[in-house]
């Protein structure tokens, strides 16, 4: 059964986007190597709630929960994860 990974990203303009943009470039091939398919990657967002106003939204479909877990536990992902953690507030859910 498919599994969806949804992320709201809040970018701290004082820190800049440099490290986050580098992360975006590196993470895509890792996600795709585990069967992940990007359905949405956008900064064109209309918020309907004042407390939820992300600057970027990402939705990725994985073929299974196991594929998603394997992706984010992989050595390749672990090597770049700090670039996201150190540069943005990313709030994810799995559906």
PDB file with one MODEL, atoms N, CA, C and O in Angstrom:
MODEL        1
ATOM      1  N   UNK A   1       0.827  -1.170   0.000  1.00  0.00           N
ATOM      2  CA  UNK A   1       0.000   0.000   0.000  1.00  0.00           C
ATOM      3  C   UNK A   1       0.885   1.250   0.000  1.00  0.00           C
ATOM      4  O   UNK A   1       1.878   1.310   0.724  1.00  0.00           O
ATOM      5  N   UNK A   2       0.526   2.233  -0.802  1.00  0.00           N
ATOM      6  CA  UNK A   2       1.284   3.475  -0.888  1.00  0.00           C
ATOM      7  C   UNK A   2       1.277   4.217   0.441  1.00  0.00           C
ATOM      8  O   UNK A   2       0.370   4.069   1.261  1.00  0.00           O
ATOM      9  N   UNK A   3       2.304   5.007   0.620  1.00  0.00           N
ATOM     10  CA  UNK A   3       2.467   5.809   1.825  1.00  0.00           C
ATOM     11  C   UNK A   3       2.873   7.216   1.383  1.00  0.00           C
ATOM     12  O   UNK A   3       3.680   7.373   0.467  1.00  0.00           O
ATOM     13  N   UNK A   4       2.320   8.224   2.026  1.00  0.00           N
ATOM     14  CA  UNK A   4       2.584   9.610   1.642  1.00  0.00           C
ATOM     15  C   UNK A   4       3.324  10.335   2.754  1.00  0.00           C
ATOM     16  O   UNK A   4       2.990  10.207   3.932  1.00  0.00           O
ATOM     17  N   UNK A   5       4.338  11.100   2.357  1.00  0.00           N
ATOM     18  CA  UNK A   5       5.158  11.893   3.262  1.00  0.00           C
ATOM     19  C   UNK A   5       4.875  13.354   2.936  1.00  0.00           C
ATOM     20  O   UNK A   5       5.176  13.812   1.834  1.00  0.00           O
ATOM     21  N   UNK A   6       4.297  14.091   3.888  1.00  0.00           N
ATOM     22  CA  UNK A   6       3.913  15.485   3.675  1.00  0.00           C
ATOM     23  C   UNK A   6       4.747  16.369   4.597  1.00  0.00           C
ATOM     24  O   UNK A   6       4.875  16.088   5.789  1.00  0.00           O
ATOM     25  N   UNK A   7       5.314  17.443   4.038  1.00  0.00           N
ATOM     26  CA  UNK A   7       6.190  18.322   4.811  1.00  0.00           C
ATOM     27  C   UNK A   7       5.814  19.780   4.587  1.00  0.00           C
ATOM     28  O   UNK A   7       5.688  20.238   3.452  1.00  0.00           O
ATOM     29  N   UNK A   8       5.637  20.501   5.699  1.00  0.00           N
ATOM     30  CA  UNK A   8       5.553  21.961   5.679  1.00  0.00           C
ATOM     31  C   UNK A   8       6.927  22.468   6.058  1.00  0.00           C
ATOM     32  O   UNK A   8       7.496  22.000   7.045  1.00  0.00           O
ATOM     33  N   UNK A   9       7.476  23.402   5.314  1.00  0.00           N
ATOM     34  CA  UNK A   9       8.800  23.933   5.598  1.00  0.00           C
ATOM     35  C   UNK A   9       8.708  25.422   5.877  1.00  0.00           C
ATOM     36  O   UNK A   9       8.103  26.183   5.121  1.00  0.00           O
ATOM     37  N   UNK A  10       9.325  25.817   6.983  1.00  0.00           N
ATOM     38  CA  UNK A  10       9.354  27.212   7.406  1.00  0.00           C
ATOM     39  C   UNK A  10      10.811  27.663   7.334  1.00  0.00           C
ATOM     40  O   UNK A  10      11.658  27.178   8.084  1.00  0.00           O
ATOM     41  N   UNK A  11      11.089  28.582   6.436  1.00  0.00           N
ATOM     42  CA  UNK A  11      12.453  29.007   6.140  1.00  0.00           C
ATOM     43  C   UNK A  11      12.788  30.245   6.973  1.00  0.00           C
ATOM     44  O   UNK A  11      12.046  31.228   6.960  1.00  0.00           O
ATOM     45  N   UNK A  12      13.901  30.192   7.690  1.00  0.00           N
ATOM     46  CA  UNK A  12      14.383  31.322   8.480  1.00  0.00           C
ATOM     47  C   UNK A  12      15.226  32.198   7.561  1.00  0.00           C
ATOM     48  O   UNK A  12      16.355  31.850   7.216  1.00  0.00           O
ATOM     49  N   UNK A  13      14.670  33.323   7.177  1.00  0.00           N
ATOM     50  CA  UNK A  13      15.353  34.199   6.209  1.00  0.00           C
ATOM     51  C   UNK A  13      16.684  34.723   6.739  1.00  0.00           C
ATOM     52  O   UNK A  13      17.572  35.045   5.950  1.00  0.00           O
ATOM     53  N   UNK A  14      16.842  34.815   8.065  1.00  0.00           N
ATOM     54  CA  UNK A  14      18.112  35.273   8.626  1.00  0.00           C
ATOM     55  C   UNK A  14      19.230  34.268   8.367  1.00  0.00           C
ATOM     56  O   UNK A  14      20.383  34.653   8.171  1.00  0.00           O
ATOM     57  N   UNK A  15      18.893  32.998   8.367  1.00  0.00           N
ATOM     58  CA  UNK A  15      19.896  31.954   8.089  1.00  0.00           C
ATOM     59  C   UNK A  15      20.172  31.828   6.597  1.00  0.00           C
ATOM     60  O   UNK A  15      21.236  31.355   6.196  1.00  0.00           O
ATOM     61  N   UNK A  16      19.230  32.245   5.787  1.00  0.00           N
ATOM     62  CA  UNK A  16      19.384  32.120   4.344  1.00  0.00           C
ATOM     63  C   UNK A  16      18.994  30.751   3.847  1.00  0.00           C
ATOM     64  O   UNK A  16      18.659  29.860   4.627  1.00  0.00           O
ATOM     65  N   UNK A  17      19.040  30.596   2.551  1.00  0.00           N
ATOM     66  CA  UNK A  17      18.592  29.359   1.918  1.00  0.00           C
ATOM     67  C   UNK A  17      19.729  28.483   1.418  1.00  0.00           C
ATOM     68  O   UNK A  17      19.483  27.371   0.951  1.00  0.00           O
ATOM     69  N   UNK A  18      20.948  28.948   1.503  1.00  0.00           N
ATOM     70  CA  UNK A  18      22.067  28.230   0.899  1.00  0.00           C
ATOM     71  C   UNK A  18      22.140  26.762   1.251  1.00  0.00           C
ATOM     72  O   UNK A  18      22.165  25.909   0.364  1.00  0.00           O
ATOM     73  N   UNK A  19      22.174  26.456   2.547  1.00  0.00           N
ATOM     74  CA  UNK A  19      22.291  25.064   2.973  1.00  0.00           C
ATOM     75  C   UNK A  19      21.028  24.276   2.607  1.00  0.00           C
ATOM     76  O   UNK A  19      21.120  23.114   2.213  1.00  0.00           O
ATOM     77  N   UNK A  20      19.868  24.891   2.732  1.00  0.00           N
ATOM     78  CA  UNK A  20      18.615  24.193   2.404  1.00  0.00           C
ATOM     79  C   UNK A  20      18.537  23.900   0.915  1.00  0.00           C
ATOM     80  O   UNK A  20      18.111  22.815   0.521  1.00  0.00           O
ATOM     81  N   UNK A  21      18.940  24.848   0.083  1.00  0.00           N
ATOM     82  CA  UNK A  21      18.932  24.604  -1.364  1.00  0.00           C
ATOM     83  C   UNK A  21      19.879  23.472  -1.734  1.00  0.00           C
ATOM     84  O   UNK A  21      19.588  22.694  -2.642  1.00  0.00           O
ATOM     85  N   UNK A  22      21.006  23.371  -1.044  1.00  0.00           N
ATOM     86  CA  UNK A  22      21.941  22.272  -1.276  1.00  0.00           C
ATOM     87  C   UNK A  22      21.294  20.943  -0.868  1.00  0.00           C
ATOM     88  O   UNK A  22      21.440  19.939  -1.566  1.00  0.00           O
ATOM     89  N   UNK A  23      20.591  20.940   0.250  1.00  0.00           N
ATOM     90  CA  UNK A  23      19.870  19.749   0.710  1.00  0.00           C
ATOM     91  C   UNK A  23      18.828  19.315  -0.323  1.00  0.00           C
ATOM     92  O   UNK A  23      18.737  18.131  -0.647  1.00  0.00           O
ATOM     93  N   UNK A  24      18.052  20.253  -0.835  1.00  0.00           N
ATOM     94  CA  UNK A  24      17.014  19.944  -1.832  1.00  0.00           C
ATOM     95  C   UNK A  24      17.630  19.235  -3.039  1.00  0.00           C
ATOM     96  O   UNK A  24      17.086  18.252  -3.542  1.00  0.00           O
ATOM     97  N   UNK A  25      18.759  19.746  -3.486  1.00  0.00           N
ATOM     98  CA  UNK A  25      19.439  19.163  -4.645  1.00  0.00           C
ATOM     99  C   UNK A  25      19.910  17.736  -4.362  1.00  0.00           C
ATOM    100  O   UNK A  25      19.830  16.871  -5.233  1.00  0.00           O
ATOM    101  N   UNK A  26      20.395  17.494  -3.158  1.00  0.00           N
ATOM    102  CA  UNK A  26      20.945  16.184  -2.802  1.00  0.00           C
ATOM    103  C   UNK A  26      19.873  15.148  -2.456  1.00  0.00           C
ATOM    104  O   UNK A  26      20.059  13.963  -2.731  1.00  0.00           O
ATOM    105  N   UNK A  27      18.760  15.572  -1.862  1.00  0.00           N
ATOM    106  CA  UNK A  27      17.784  14.610  -1.351  1.00  0.00           C
ATOM    107  C   UNK A  27      16.951  13.956  -2.457  1.00  0.00           C
ATOM    108  O   UNK A  27      16.548  12.801  -2.320  1.00  0.00           O
ATOM    109  N   UNK A  28      16.690  14.672  -3.542  1.00  0.00           N
ATOM    110  CA  UNK A  28      15.811  14.152  -4.591  1.00  0.00           C
ATOM    111  C   UNK A  28      16.269  12.796  -5.131  1.00  0.00           C
ATOM    112  O   UNK A  28      15.455  11.874  -5.190  1.00  0.00           O
ATOM    113  N   UNK A  29      17.529  12.634  -5.524  1.00  0.00           N
ATOM    114  CA  UNK A  29      17.932  11.313  -6.044  1.00  0.00           C
ATOM    115  C   UNK A  29      17.891  10.212  -4.981  1.00  0.00           C
ATOM    116  O   UNK A  29      17.669   9.046  -5.309  1.00  0.00           O
ATOM    117  N   UNK A  30      18.100  10.572  -3.720  1.00  0.00           N
ATOM    118  CA  UNK A  30      18.009   9.567  -2.653  1.00  0.00           C
ATOM    119  C   UNK A  30      16.569   9.078  -2.538  1.00  0.00           C
ATOM    120  O   UNK A  30      16.314   7.874  -2.523  1.00  0.00           O
ATOM    121  N   UNK A  31      15.636  10.014  -2.458  1.00  0.00           N
ATOM    122  CA  UNK A  31      14.213   9.673  -2.357  1.00  0.00           C
ATOM    123  C   UNK A  31      13.798   8.809  -3.545  1.00  0.00           C
ATOM    124  O   UNK A  31      13.140   7.785  -3.367  1.00  0.00           O
ATOM    125  N   UNK A  32      14.172   9.211  -4.738  1.00  0.00           N
ATOM    126  CA  UNK A  32      13.790   8.472  -5.946  1.00  0.00           C
ATOM    127  C   UNK A  32      14.402   7.079  -5.988  1.00  0.00           C
ATOM    128  O   UNK A  32      13.802   6.163  -6.550  1.00  0.00           O
ATOM    129  N   UNK A  33      15.580   6.902  -5.406  1.00  0.00           N
ATOM    130  CA  UNK A  33      16.210   5.576  -5.411  1.00  0.00           C
ATOM    131  C   UNK A  33      15.453   4.576  -4.539  1.00  0.00           C
ATOM    132  O   UNK A  33      15.643   3.368  -4.677  1.00  0.00           O
ATOM    133  N   UNK A  34      14.599   5.069  -3.645  1.00  0.00           N
ATOM    134  CA  UNK A  34      13.772   4.203  -2.809  1.00  0.00           C
ATOM    135  C   UNK A  34      12.330   4.155  -3.307  1.00  0.00           C
ATOM    136  O   UNK A  34      11.429   3.741  -2.577  1.00  0.00           O
ATOM    137  N   UNK A  35      12.116   4.579  -4.549  1.00  0.00           N
ATOM    138  CA  UNK A  35      10.787   4.525  -5.146  1.00  0.00           C
ATOM    139  C   UNK A  35       9.905   5.716  -4.815  1.00  0.00           C
ATOM    140  O   UNK A  35       8.724   5.728  -5.163  1.00  0.00           O
ATOM    141  N   UNK A  36      10.466   6.722  -4.144  1.00  0.00           N
ATOM    142  CA  UNK A  36       9.695   7.913  -3.817  1.00  0.00           C
ATOM    143  C   UNK A  36       9.416   8.749  -5.054  1.00  0.00           C
ATOM    144  O   UNK A  36      10.297   8.952  -5.890  1.00  0.00           O
ATOM    145  N   UNK A  37       8.193   9.228  -5.165  1.00  0.00           N
ATOM    146  CA  UNK A  37       7.795  10.062  -6.302  1.00  0.00           C
ATOM    147  C   UNK A  37       7.276  11.389  -5.759  1.00  0.00           C
ATOM    148  O   UNK A  37       6.319  11.425  -4.986  1.00  0.00           O
ATOM    149  N   UNK A  38       7.919  12.476  -6.176  1.00  0.00           N
ATOM    150  CA  UNK A  38       7.487  13.805  -5.752  1.00  0.00           C
ATOM    151  C   UNK A  38       6.192  14.155  -6.467  1.00  0.00           C
ATOM    152  O   UNK A  38       6.156  14.233  -7.695  1.00  0.00           O
ATOM    153  N   UNK A  39       5.138  14.363  -5.706  1.00  0.00           N
ATOM    154  CA  UNK A  39       3.855  14.785  -6.265  1.00  0.00           C
ATOM    155  C   UNK A  39       3.718  16.296  -6.222  1.00  0.00           C
ATOM    156  O   UNK A  39       3.127  16.899  -7.117  1.00  0.00           O
ATOM    157  N   UNK A  40       4.273  16.914  -5.166  1.00  0.00           N
ATOM    158  CA  UNK A  40       4.239  18.374  -5.008  1.00  0.00           C
ATOM    159  C   UNK A  40       5.550  18.822  -4.393  1.00  0.00           C
ATOM    160  O   UNK A  40       6.011  18.245  -3.408  1.00  0.00           O
ATOM    161  N   UNK A  41       6.150  19.851  -4.974  1.00  0.00           N
ATOM    162  CA  UNK A  41       7.297  20.576  -4.399  1.00  0.00           C
ATOM    163  C   UNK A  41       7.085  22.024  -4.818  1.00  0.00           C
ATOM    164  O   UNK A  41       7.380  22.402  -5.951  1.00  0.00           O
ATOM    165  N   UNK A  42       6.570  22.833  -3.892  1.00  0.00           N
ATOM    166  CA  UNK A  42       6.190  24.176  -4.303  1.00  0.00           C
ATOM    167  C   UNK A  42       6.360  25.200  -3.193  1.00  0.00           C
ATOM    168  O   UNK A  42       6.319  24.877  -2.006  1.00  0.00           O
ATOM    169  N   UNK A  43       6.549  26.431  -3.609  1.00  0.00           N
ATOM    170  CA  UNK A  43       6.528  27.580  -2.711  1.00  0.00           C
ATOM    171  C   UNK A  43       5.331  28.470  -3.043  1.00  0.00           C
ATOM    172  O   UNK A  43       5.203  29.570  -2.506  1.00  0.00           O
ATOM    173  N   UNK A  44       4.468  27.998  -3.920  1.00  0.00           N
ATOM    174  CA  UNK A  44       3.241  28.702  -4.289  1.00  0.00           C
ATOM    175  C   UNK A  44       2.109  28.164  -3.407  1.00  0.00           C
ATOM    176  O   UNK A  44       1.424  27.208  -3.770  1.00  0.00           O
ATOM    177  N   UNK A  45       1.927  28.794  -2.247  1.00  0.00           N
ATOM    178  CA  UNK A  45       1.028  28.274  -1.217  1.00  0.00           C
ATOM    179  C   UNK A  45       0.047  29.356  -0.792  1.00  0.00           C
ATOM    180  O   UNK A  45       0.428  30.512  -0.606  1.00  0.00           O
ATOM    181  N   UNK A  46      -1.202  28.982  -0.641  1.00  0.00           N
ATOM    182  CA  UNK A  46      -2.224  29.868  -0.080  1.00  0.00           C
ATOM    183  C   UNK A  46      -2.679  29.241   1.231  1.00  0.00           C
ATOM    184  O   UNK A  46      -3.390  28.236   1.234  1.00  0.00           O
ATOM    185  N   UNK A  47      -2.270  29.832   2.332  1.00  0.00           N
ATOM    186  CA  UNK A  47      -2.624  29.299   3.641  1.00  0.00           C
ATOM    187  C   UNK A  47      -4.052  29.666   3.993  1.00  0.00           C
ATOM    188  O   UNK A  47      -4.502  30.780   3.724  1.00  0.00           O
ATOM    189  N   UNK A  48      -4.760  28.727   4.596  1.00  0.00           N
ATOM    190  CA  UNK A  48      -6.134  28.958   5.039  1.00  0.00           C
ATOM    191  C   UNK A  48      -6.211  29.110   6.552  1.00  0.00           C
ATOM    192  O   UNK A  48      -7.296  29.268   7.111  1.00  0.00           O
ATOM    193  N   UNK A  49      -5.050  29.060   7.216  1.00  0.00           N
ATOM    194  CA  UNK A  49      -5.020  29.184   8.669  1.00  0.00           C
ATOM    195  C   UNK A  49      -3.809  30.031   9.068  1.00  0.00           C
ATOM    196  O   UNK A  49      -2.699  29.762   8.610  1.00  0.00           O
ATOM    197  N   UNK A  50      -4.001  31.047   9.910  1.00  0.00           N
ATOM    198  CA  UNK A  50      -2.889  31.946  10.249  1.00  0.00           C
ATOM    199  C   UNK A  50      -1.725  31.283  10.971  1.00  0.00           C
ATOM    200  O   UNK A  50      -0.608  31.799  10.927  1.00  0.00           O
ATOM    201  N   UNK A  51      -1.951  30.164  11.629  1.00  0.00           N
ATOM    202  CA  UNK A  51      -0.861  29.479  12.336  1.00  0.00           C
ATOM    203  C   UNK A  51      -0.163  28.439  11.470  1.00  0.00           C
ATOM    204  O   UNK A  51       0.810  27.821  11.902  1.00  0.00           O
ATOM    205  N   UNK A  52      -0.645  28.249  10.275  1.00  0.00           N
ATOM    206  CA  UNK A  52      -0.013  27.307   9.340  1.00  0.00           C
ATOM    207  C   UNK A  52       0.243  28.049   8.042  1.00  0.00           C
ATOM    208  O   UNK A  52      -0.615  28.118   7.162  1.00  0.00           O
ATOM    209  N   UNK A  53       1.440  28.602   7.943  1.00  0.00           N
ATOM    210  CA  UNK A  53       1.801  29.408   6.784  1.00  0.00           C
ATOM    211  C   UNK A  53       3.219  29.053   6.311  1.00  0.00           C
ATOM    212  O   UNK A  53       4.125  29.881   6.390  1.00  0.00           O
ATOM    213  N   UNK A  54       3.405  27.828   5.823  1.00  0.00           N
ATOM    214  CA  UNK A  54       4.744  27.407   5.402  1.00  0.00           C
ATOM    215  C   UNK A  54       5.199  28.134   4.135  1.00  0.00           C
ATOM    216  O   UNK A  54       4.385  28.607   3.342  1.00  0.00           O
ATOM    217  N   UNK A  55       6.521  28.210   3.969  1.00  0.00           N
ATOM    218  CA  UNK A  55       7.089  28.800   2.754  1.00  0.00           C
ATOM    219  C   UNK A  55       7.250  27.767   1.642  1.00  0.00           C
ATOM    220  O   UNK A  55       7.379  28.121   0.470  1.00  0.00           O
ATOM    221  N   UNK A  56       7.243  26.488   2.018  1.00  0.00           N
ATOM    222  CA  UNK A  56       7.417  25.419   1.023  1.00  0.00           C
ATOM    223  C   UNK A  56       6.635  24.196   1.498  1.00  0.00           C
ATOM    224  O   UNK A  56       6.582  23.913   2.695  1.00  0.00           O
ATOM    225  N   UNK A  57       6.025  23.471   0.551  1.00  0.00           N
ATOM    226  CA  UNK A  57       5.305  22.239   0.855  1.00  0.00           C
ATOM    227  C   UNK A  57       5.792  21.153  -0.090  1.00  0.00           C
ATOM    228  O   UNK A  57       5.957  21.371  -1.290  1.00  0.00           O
ATOM    229  N   UNK A  58       6.016  19.974   0.484  1.00  0.00           N
ATOM    230  CA  UNK A  58       6.478  18.825  -0.294  1.00  0.00           C
ATOM    231  C   UNK A  58       5.554  17.643   0.016  1.00  0.00           C
ATOM    232  O   UNK A  58       5.239  17.384   1.177  1.00  0.00           O
ATOM    233  N   UNK A  59       5.125  16.934  -1.020  1.00  0.00           N
ATOM    234  CA  UNK A  59       4.362  15.700  -0.859  1.00  0.00           C
ATOM    235  C   UNK A  59       5.055  14.636  -1.704  1.00  0.00           C
ATOM    236  O   UNK A  59       5.248  14.803  -2.908  1.00  0.00           O
ATOM    237  N   UNK A  60       5.425  13.538  -1.047  1.00  0.00           N
ATOM    238  CA  UNK A  60       6.122  12.440  -1.723  1.00  0.00           C
ATOM    239  C   UNK A  60       5.316  11.158  -1.510  1.00  0.00           C
ATOM    240  O   UNK A  60       4.899  10.854  -0.392  1.00  0.00           O
ATOM    241  N   UNK A  61       5.102  10.417  -2.589  1.00  0.00           N
ATOM    242  CA  UNK A  61       4.448   9.107  -2.492  1.00  0.00           C
ATOM    243  C   UNK A  61       5.528   8.032  -2.552  1.00  0.00           C
ATOM    244  O   UNK A  61       6.362   8.024  -3.458  1.00  0.00           O
ATOM    245  N   UNK A  62       5.504   7.128  -1.582  1.00  0.00           N
ATOM    246  CA  UNK A  62       6.393   5.969  -1.568  1.00  0.00           C
ATOM    247  C   UNK A  62       5.549   4.732  -1.836  1.00  0.00           C
ATOM    248  O   UNK A  62       4.358   4.723  -1.525  1.00  0.00           O
ATOM    249  N   UNK A  63       6.139   3.690  -2.404  1.00  0.00           N
ATOM    250  CA  UNK A  63       5.365   2.479  -2.688  1.00  0.00           C
ATOM    251  C   UNK A  63       4.886   1.761  -1.421  1.00  0.00           C
ATOM    252  O   UNK A  63       3.927   0.991  -1.467  1.00  0.00           O
ATOM    253  N   UNK A  64       5.559   2.017  -0.285  1.00  0.00           N
ATOM    254  CA  UNK A  64       5.169   1.374   0.979  1.00  0.00           C
ATOM    255  C   UNK A  64       5.775   2.154   2.138  1.00  0.00           C
ATOM    256  O   UNK A  64       6.673   2.976   1.950  1.00  0.00           O
ATOM    257  N   UNK A  65       5.273   1.886   3.332  1.00  0.00           N
ATOM    258  CA  UNK A  65       5.855   2.502   4.535  1.00  0.00           C
ATOM    259  C   UNK A  65       7.290   2.026   4.713  1.00  0.00           C
ATOM    260  O   UNK A  65       8.150   2.789   5.153  1.00  0.00           O
ATOM    261  N   UNK A  66       7.549   0.767   4.371  1.00  0.00           N
ATOM    262  CA  UNK A  66       8.901   0.236   4.501  1.00  0.00           C
ATOM    263  C   UNK A  66       9.881   0.997   3.607  1.00  0.00           C
ATOM    264  O   UNK A  66      10.997   1.301   4.029  1.00  0.00           O
ATOM    265  N   UNK A  67       9.472   1.302   2.385  1.00  0.00           N
ATOM    266  CA  UNK A  67      10.335   2.062   1.472  1.00  0.00           C
ATOM    267  C   UNK A  67      10.634   3.448   2.036  1.00  0.00           C
ATOM    268  O   UNK A  67      11.767   3.921   1.954  1.00  0.00           O
ATOM    269  N   UNK A  68       9.623   4.100   2.608  1.00  0.00           N
ATOM    270  CA  UNK A  68       9.811   5.414   3.227  1.00  0.00           C
ATOM    271  C   UNK A  68      10.799   5.303   4.392  1.00  0.00           C
ATOM    272  O   UNK A  68      11.756   6.073   4.480  1.00  0.00           O
ATOM    273  N   UNK A  69      10.561   4.350   5.273  1.00  0.00           N
ATOM    274  CA  UNK A  69      11.451   4.171   6.427  1.00  0.00           C
ATOM    275  C   UNK A  69      12.875   3.858   5.992  1.00  0.00           C
ATOM    276  O   UNK A  69      13.830   4.395   6.554  1.00  0.00           O
ATOM    277  N   UNK A  70      13.022   2.995   4.997  1.00  0.00           N
ATOM    278  CA  UNK A  70      14.357   2.649   4.503  1.00  0.00           C
ATOM    279  C   UNK A  70      15.060   3.866   3.921  1.00  0.00           C
ATOM    280  O   UNK A  70      16.264   4.040   4.110  1.00  0.00           O
ATOM    281  N   UNK A  71      14.325   4.697   3.224  1.00  0.00           N
ATOM    282  CA  UNK A  71      14.896   5.906   2.624  1.00  0.00           C
ATOM    283  C   UNK A  71      15.506   6.810   3.689  1.00  0.00           C
ATOM    284  O   UNK A  71      16.677   7.180   3.606  1.00  0.00           O
ATOM    285  N   UNK A  72      14.702   7.161   4.688  1.00  0.00           N
ATOM    286  CA  UNK A  72      15.153   8.128   5.682  1.00  0.00           C
ATOM    287  C   UNK A  72      16.104   7.530   6.720  1.00  0.00           C
ATOM    288  O   UNK A  72      16.737   8.266   7.477  1.00  0.00           O
ATOM    289  N   UNK A  73      16.204   6.207   6.757  1.00  0.00           N
ATOM    290  CA  UNK A  73      17.189   5.550   7.618  1.00  0.00           C
ATOM    291  C   UNK A  73      18.482   5.233   6.869  1.00  0.00           C
ATOM    292  O   UNK A  73      19.459   4.789   7.473  1.00  0.00           O
ATOM    293  N   UNK A  74      18.489   5.461   5.557  1.00  0.00           N
ATOM    294  CA  UNK A  74      19.642   5.081   4.740  1.00  0.00           C
ATOM    295  C   UNK A  74      20.878   5.914   5.085  1.00  0.00           C
ATOM    296  O   UNK A  74      20.778   7.045   5.560  1.00  0.00           O
ATOM    297  N   UNK A  75      22.011   5.334   4.838  1.00  0.00           N
ATOM    298  CA  UNK A  75      23.283   6.032   5.063  1.00  0.00           C
ATOM    299  C   UNK A  75      23.358   7.292   4.205  1.00  0.00           C
ATOM    300  O   UNK A  75      23.846   8.327   4.659  1.00  0.00           O
ATOM    301  N   UNK A  76      22.880   7.208   2.976  1.00  0.00           N
ATOM    302  CA  UNK A  76      22.910   8.366   2.075  1.00  0.00           C
ATOM    303  C   UNK A  76      22.123   9.537   2.648  1.00  0.00           C
ATOM    304  O   UNK A  76      22.580  10.679   2.617  1.00  0.00           O
ATOM    305  N   UNK A  77      20.927   9.239   3.177  1.00  0.00           N
ATOM    306  CA  UNK A  77      20.117  10.315   3.745  1.00  0.00           C
ATOM    307  C   UNK A  77      20.714  10.827   5.047  1.00  0.00           C
ATOM    308  O   UNK A  77      20.733  12.034   5.286  1.00  0.00           O
ATOM    309  N   UNK A  78      21.194   9.937   5.878  1.00  0.00           N
ATOM    310  CA  UNK A  78      21.769  10.345   7.166  1.00  0.00           C
ATOM    311  C   UNK A  78      22.930  11.318   6.984  1.00  0.00           C
ATOM    312  O   UNK A  78      23.154  12.183   7.830  1.00  0.00           O
ATOM    313  N   UNK A  79      23.669  11.180   5.881  1.00  0.00           N
ATOM    314  CA  UNK A  79      24.808  12.064   5.610  1.00  0.00           C
ATOM    315  C   UNK A  79      24.383  13.502   5.318  1.00  0.00           C
ATOM    316  O   UNK A  79      25.152  14.430   5.568  1.00  0.00           O
ATOM    317  N   UNK A  80      23.172  13.703   4.796  1.00  0.00           N
ATOM    318  CA  UNK A  80      22.745  15.061   4.424  1.00  0.00           C
ATOM    319  C   UNK A  80      21.667  15.631   5.349  1.00  0.00           C
ATOM    320  O   UNK A  80      21.344  16.816   5.263  1.00  0.00           O
ATOM    321  N   UNK A  81      21.117  14.812   6.216  1.00  0.00           N
ATOM    322  CA  UNK A  81      20.001  15.218   7.061  1.00  0.00           C
ATOM    323  C   UNK A  81      20.302  16.502   7.843  1.00  0.00           C
ATOM    324  O   UNK A  81      19.413  17.334   8.025  1.00  0.00           O
ATOM    325  N   UNK A  82      21.528  16.666   8.300  1.00  0.00           N
ATOM    326  CA  UNK A  82      21.886  17.845   9.096  1.00  0.00           C
ATOM    327  C   UNK A  82      21.675  19.142   8.322  1.00  0.00           C
ATOM    328  O   UNK A  82      21.421  20.183   8.928  1.00  0.00           O
ATOM    329  N   UNK A  83      21.775  19.100   6.993  1.00  0.00           N
ATOM    330  CA  UNK A  83      21.584  20.312   6.197  1.00  0.00           C
ATOM    331  C   UNK A  83      20.147  20.826   6.303  1.00  0.00           C
ATOM    332  O   UNK A  83      19.915  22.034   6.271  1.00  0.00           O
ATOM    333  N   UNK A  84      19.200  19.925   6.427  1.00  0.00           N
ATOM    334  CA  UNK A  84      17.803  20.328   6.630  1.00  0.00           C
ATOM    335  C   UNK A  84      17.590  20.779   8.068  1.00  0.00           C
ATOM    336  O   UNK A  84      17.004  21.832   8.314  1.00  0.00           O
ATOM    337  N   UNK A  85      18.060  19.990   9.001  1.00  0.00           N
ATOM    338  CA  UNK A  85      17.865  20.299  10.427  1.00  0.00           C
ATOM    339  C   UNK A  85      18.476  21.651  10.786  1.00  0.00           C
ATOM    340  O   UNK A  85      17.888  22.424  11.541  1.00  0.00           O
ATOM    341  N   UNK A  86      19.651  21.929  10.244  1.00  0.00           N
ATOM    342  CA  UNK A  86      20.363  23.158  10.583  1.00  0.00           C
ATOM    343  C   UNK A  86      19.879  24.396   9.834  1.00  0.00           C
ATOM    344  O   UNK A  86      20.315  25.507  10.135  1.00  0.00           O
ATOM    345  N   UNK A  87      18.981  24.217   8.860  1.00  0.00           N
ATOM    346  CA  UNK A  87      18.616  25.377   8.035  1.00  0.00           C
ATOM    347  C   UNK A  87      17.144  25.751   8.031  1.00  0.00           C
ATOM    348  O   UNK A  87      16.813  26.908   7.771  1.00  0.00           O
ATOM    349  N   UNK A  88      16.241  24.802   8.315  1.00  0.00           N
ATOM    350  CA  UNK A  88      14.804  25.105   8.259  1.00  0.00           C
ATOM    351  C   UNK A  88      14.042  24.380   9.376  1.00  0.00           C
ATOM    352  O   UNK A  88      14.540  23.431   9.981  1.00  0.00           O
ATOM    353  N   UNK A  89      12.840  24.850   9.623  1.00  0.00           N
ATOM    354  CA  UNK A  89      11.893  24.164  10.504  1.00  0.00           C
ATOM    355  C   UNK A  89      10.988  23.363   9.579  1.00  0.00           C
ATOM    356  O   UNK A  89      10.137  23.934   8.897  1.00  0.00           O
ATOM    357  N   UNK A  90      11.164  22.052   9.550  1.00  0.00           N
ATOM    358  CA  UNK A  90      10.374  21.193   8.672  1.00  0.00           C
ATOM    359  C   UNK A  90       9.465  20.328   9.532  1.00  0.00           C
ATOM    360  O   UNK A  90       9.930  19.637  10.438  1.00  0.00           O
ATOM    361  N   UNK A  91       8.165  20.368   9.246  1.00  0.00           N
ATOM    362  CA  UNK A  91       7.180  19.623  10.024  1.00  0.00           C
ATOM    363  C   UNK A  91       6.516  18.589   9.114  1.00  0.00           C
ATOM    364  O   UNK A  91       5.783  18.929   8.186  1.00  0.00           O
ATOM    365  N   UNK A  92       6.792  17.334   9.405  1.00  0.00           N
ATOM    366  CA  UNK A  92       6.353  16.253   8.522  1.00  0.00           C
ATOM    367  C   UNK A  92       5.294  15.368   9.182  1.00  0.00           C
ATOM    368  O   UNK A  92       5.245  15.210  10.402  1.00  0.00           O
ATOM    369  N   UNK A  93       4.458  14.805   8.327  1.00  0.00           N
ATOM    370  CA  UNK A  93       3.535  13.775   8.746  1.00  0.00           C
ATOM    371  C   UNK A  93       3.569  12.667   7.700  1.00  0.00           C
ATOM    372  O   UNK A  93       3.931  12.890   6.545  1.00  0.00           O
ATOM    373  N   UNK A  94       3.187  11.477   8.129  1.00  0.00           N
ATOM    374  CA  UNK A  94       3.112  10.314   7.236  1.00  0.00           C
ATOM    375  C   UNK A  94       1.665   9.866   7.195  1.00  0.00           C
ATOM    376  O   UNK A  94       1.021   9.706   8.232  1.00  0.00           O
ATOM    377  N   UNK A  95       1.158   9.666   5.984  1.00  0.00           N
ATOM    378  CA  UNK A  95      -0.235   9.242   5.796  1.00  0.00           C
ATOM    379  C   UNK A  95      -0.247   7.935   5.053  1.00  0.00           C
ATOM    380  O   UNK A  95      -1.317   7.388   4.783  1.00  0.00           O
TER     381      UNK A  95
ENDMDL
END
